[in-house]
């Protein structure tokens, strides 16, 4: 007996989902996943906008407060416990650039 490949796995997963959740629950689940994705994207864009706004306000060499950096890092899912301010700024920039490049593909 052969192992299922490619499209066969998709059909198996669909059958399991229909059995587990039922036909009436699937559209509701899809809407929930869509809303969650939209909320994540909105929070990511808000964090990026706040960073750019603070950079433009503090263009005279000022520094962004640690609390604000931690809030933005938490929004993006970045662990900030063992990072100084510069490392945290770099991690936020990397995460924003990574999510931007993933969205463009």
PyMOL commands that set and color helices and strands:
alter all, ss='L'
color gray80, all
select helices_A, chain A and resi 7-21+23-57+66-76+85-104
alter helices_A, ss='H'
color red, helices_A
deselect
rebuild
show_as cartoon
